[in-house]
Amino acid sequence: MHDVVIAGAGPVGLFLACELGLAGCSVLVLEREPEARSPWKADPLGMRGLSAASVEAFYRRGMLRSLWKESGVDHDPGTEELSSPRGVGHFAGMMLDPAKVDTAALPFRLPGPATEAMMTNLEAVETVLSGQAATLGVEVRRGVAVSGFVQDEEGVTVRAGEREYAARWLVGCDGGRSTVRRLAGFDFVGTEPQFTGYVVLATIADPEKLRPGFNLTPTGMYLRPAEKYVGMLECDGGAFDRSQRPTREHLQAVLRRVSGSDVTLSEIHLASSFTDRAMQTTTYRQGRVFLAGDAAHIHSPLGAQGLNLGLGDAMNLGWKLAATVRGYAPQGLLDTYTRERHPIGAAVLAWTRAQAAVMRPDPHAQAVQELIHDLIETRDVTTYLHKKISGSSNRYDLGSDHPLVGRNAPDFRLEDGTRLGDLMANGKGVVFDFGGGRSLQDSALGWENRLHYAAGPAGNDLGLGAVLIRPDGIVAWAGDRVPDPEAFERAAGRWFGRPAT
Ligand SMILES: Cc1cc2nc3c(=O)[nH]c(=O)nc-3n(C[C@H](O)[C@H](O)[C@H](O)COP(=O)(O)OP(=O)(O)OC[C@H]3O[C@@H](n4cnc5c(N)ncnc54)[C@H](O)[C@@H]3O)c2cc1C
């Protein structure tokens, strides 16, 4: 019997497998596709934007250098100086100017190697995660599709191919058309599409007829991120029948309509379609079965958020499930997964809906577009939009008034050079005791197999005396200049269970 079976070796399934493997759980990943490689995962079709929070997740597990290498980043983009973000993306195709972000208004930033978003592709992400999973003893079986399961109080029996696999827990990371979601009967609710989108790798006979970059037009949008790569959205109410492969004639007709040009697609190499159908399960858990990533939520790629959202799910669920498997999870810990992640998913769905609404080809939406065009000229609006896109405004409600609690911890660094990111590579929580008195040392001993204690003055302690950080990098507790050991012990017990006696 495995501790956990994961359906799907996409980026979310693999990241979760690494989290569980790091904590010493036995993990089996069952993947439908026999081959890991696919042109859909490599550049240009597999290009994906990773938010700073996702980049930081790789940093905190010691995988950032490999990710840079696999993504073709040939220099160390990390910074010891905080500056304006290099790229801030777009809202409904309207590009934001990084120089207009008010960095002083961004919450709790400290310098570190992972303060910037980056471009990568699915192949790079999966290569790094597969390598890490192998190192951690995770077993990945390819060419086996999960087709059924039964669960009882003791565990789950998963059917895939001709075989059955026993596990204590099952996690469906099997993408937007999740079999696990369907079989378990999760409610999947949301809104129907307004547009059909296409990603196309094509030979374009007369590329000069298309403008570079993002182009918002009266009937939708098109973009050309790379030479043969065209992305298009047509506001057709999602009318295209996605069970069919789009033909060259259809794709050319759509491109002509959305670009208003008579451009010719002479050959289609690869093409697929998507919509902005935005759906989310009402809970991410049913008994011994969880969902993470696209299996739990689907939405349009506007704003480049789906992968980041899924990696956030994996980071949130991994240590909680591992603590449960290992037997030290406090009561109710697993329920915090849905409680914390569902609102973040709902906010991303709302964000993509807002963009779809202002892209509609009607005079009302176009009036709003003009308004937003003016507004994004202001620092306040660009800063607000950047916080939303980057996820830096995300905060879990952990019941504390302290503004740092519930947020992603910045990369605290002690004067002796000890960095939060490096301390987190083993997947444990961290307590920093910044005061001179090591006042939390005795208390922290009780959790020493789950928590790393580090003491000493920090280059910038943000005015705190101590801080407790969960394995997913979220601040669980922030102590005053003279931290109260009892308050620390309550917080540690809440997230890390009973102290060892
Ligand atoms: C055009 C486009 C651009 C995008 N750009 C971005 C971006 O820039 N940034 C961003 O954050 N997101 C982006 N996204 C979204 C992002 O790609 C997805 O959210 C992300 O890949 C989801 O990862 P996942 O692991 O949950 O699912 P998937 O990547 O779909 O992986 C699911 C895995 O499960 C396997 N599987 C399916 N069924 C079974 C089964 N029954 N048994 C076993 N295995 C199964 C599949 O083969 C697959 O390997 C984009 C999406 C699109 C379409």
The ligand as an SDF file (V2000), in Angstrom:
LIG
                    3D

 53 58  0  0  0  0  0  0  0  0999 V2000
   -2.6840   28.4920  -24.1510 C   0  0  0  0  0  0  0  0  0  0  0  0
   -2.4690   28.3660  -22.6800 C   0  0  0  0  0  0  0  0  0  0  0  0
   -1.5470   29.2010  -22.0560 C   0  0  0  0  0  0  0  0  0  0  0  0
   -1.3600   29.1160  -20.6750 C   0  0  0  0  0  0  0  0  0  0  0  0
   -0.4620   29.9630  -20.0830 N   0  0  0  0  0  0  0  0  0  0  0  0
   -0.2900   29.8990  -18.7520 C   0  0  0  0  0  0  0  0  0  0  0  0
    0.6660   30.7340  -18.1120 C   0  0  0  0  0  0  0  0  0  0  0  0
    1.3840   31.4880  -18.7690 O   0  0  0  0  0  0  0  0  0  0  0  0
    0.7810   30.6660  -16.7510 N   0  0  0  0  0  0  0  0  0  0  0  0
    0.0090   29.8260  -16.0030 C   0  0  0  0  0  0  0  0  0  0  0  0
    0.1320   29.8350  -14.7700 O   0  0  0  0  0  0  0  0  0  0  0  0
   -0.8800   28.9900  -16.5950 N   0  0  0  0  0  0  0  0  0  0  0  0
   -1.0350   28.9950  -17.9300 C   0  0  0  0  0  0  0  0  0  0  0  0
   -1.8980   28.1260  -18.5340 N   0  0  0  0  0  0  0  0  0  0  0  0
   -2.6120   27.1160  -17.7050 C   0  0  0  0  0  0  0  0  0  0  0  0
   -1.7010   25.9310  -17.3550 C   0  0  0  0  0  0  0  0  0  0  0  0
   -1.0910   25.3770  -18.4890 O   0  0  0  0  0  0  0  0  0  0  0  0
   -2.5100   24.8490  -16.6220 C   0  0  0  0  0  0  0  0  0  0  0  0
   -3.2710   25.4460  -15.6050 O   0  0  0  0  0  0  0  0  0  0  0  0
   -1.5750   23.8030  -16.0140 C   0  0  0  0  0  0  0  0  0  0  0  0
   -0.8620   23.1190  -17.0100 O   0  0  0  0  0  0  0  0  0  0  0  0
   -2.3790   22.7950  -15.1850 C   0  0  0  0  0  0  0  0  0  0  0  0
   -1.5180   21.8260  -14.6530 O   0  0  0  0  0  0  0  0  0  0  0  0
   -2.1260   20.4780  -14.0670 P   0  0  0  0  0  0  0  0  0  0  0  0
   -0.9530   19.6480  -13.6430 O   0  0  0  0  0  0  0  0  0  0  0  0
   -3.2010   20.7830  -13.0940 O   0  0  0  0  0  0  0  0  0  0  0  0
   -2.8800   19.7850  -15.2940 O   0  0  0  0  0  0  0  0  0  0  0  0
   -2.2890   19.2400  -16.6680 P   0  0  0  0  0  0  0  0  0  0  0  0
   -1.0980   20.0240  -17.0900 O   0  0  0  0  0  0  0  0  0  0  0  0
   -3.4420   19.1500  -17.5980 O   0  0  0  0  0  0  0  0  0  0  0  0
   -1.7710   17.7760  -16.3040 O   0  0  0  0  0  0  0  0  0  0  0  0
   -2.7100   16.7440  -16.0470 C   0  0  0  0  0  0  0  0  0  0  0  0
   -2.0140   15.4160  -16.2930 C   0  0  0  0  0  0  0  0  0  0  0  0
   -2.9210   14.3670  -15.9650 O   0  0  0  0  0  0  0  0  0  0  0  0
   -2.8760   13.3690  -16.9800 C   0  0  0  0  0  0  0  0  0  0  0  0
   -4.1460   12.6560  -16.9520 N   0  0  0  0  0  0  0  0  0  0  0  0
   -5.3510   13.0560  -17.4050 C   0  0  0  0  0  0  0  0  0  0  0  0
   -6.3000   12.1190  -17.1490 N   0  0  0  0  0  0  0  0  0  0  0  0
   -5.6650   11.1190  -16.4810 C   0  0  0  0  0  0  0  0  0  0  0  0
   -6.0960    9.8830  -15.9230 C   0  0  0  0  0  0  0  0  0  0  0  0
   -7.3740    9.4880  -16.0080 N   0  0  0  0  0  0  0  0  0  0  0  0
   -5.1830    9.1000  -15.3080 N   0  0  0  0  0  0  0  0  0  0  0  0
   -3.8670    9.4740  -15.2120 C   0  0  0  0  0  0  0  0  0  0  0  0
   -3.4110   10.6340  -15.7440 N   0  0  0  0  0  0  0  0  0  0  0  0
   -4.3070   11.4480  -16.3580 C   0  0  0  0  0  0  0  0  0  0  0  0
   -2.6210   14.1610  -18.2560 C   0  0  0  0  0  0  0  0  0  0  0  0
   -2.0910   13.3550  -19.2700 O   0  0  0  0  0  0  0  0  0  0  0  0
   -1.6340   15.2170  -17.7590 C   0  0  0  0  0  0  0  0  0  0  0  0
   -0.3120   14.7690  -17.8390 O   0  0  0  0  0  0  0  0  0  0  0  0
   -2.1100   28.1840  -19.9190 C   0  0  0  0  0  0  0  0  0  0  0  0
   -3.0180   27.3330  -20.5480 C   0  0  0  0  0  0  0  0  0  0  0  0
   -3.1950   27.4230  -21.9090 C   0  0  0  0  0  0  0  0  0  0  0  0
   -4.1930   26.5060  -22.5730 C   0  0  0  0  0  0  0  0  0  0  0  0
  1  2  1  0
  2  3  1  0
  2 52  2  0
  3  4  2  0
  4  5  1  0
  4 50  1  0
  5  6  2  0
  6  7  1  0
  6 13  1  0
  7  8  2  0
  7  9  1  0
  9 10  1  0
 10 11  2  0
 10 12  1  0
 12 13  2  0
 13 14  1  0
 14 15  1  0
 14 50  1  0
 15 16  1  0
 16 17  1  0
 16 18  1  0
 18 19  1  0
 18 20  1  0
 20 21  1  0
 20 22  1  0
 22 23  1  0
 23 24  1  0
 24 25  2  0
 24 26  1  0
 24 27  1  0
 27 28  1  0
 28 29  2  0
 28 30  1  0
 28 31  1  0
 31 32  1  0
 32 33  1  0
 33 34  1  0
 33 48  1  0
 34 35  1  0
 35 36  1  0
 35 46  1  0
 36 37  1  0
 36 45  1  0
 37 38  2  0
 38 39  1  0
 39 40  1  0
 39 45  2  0
 40 41  1  0
 40 42  2  0
 42 43  1  0
 43 44  2  0
 44 45  1  0
 46 47  1  0
 46 48  1  0
 48 49  1  0
 50 51  2  0
 51 52  1  0
 52 53  1  0
M  END
$$$$
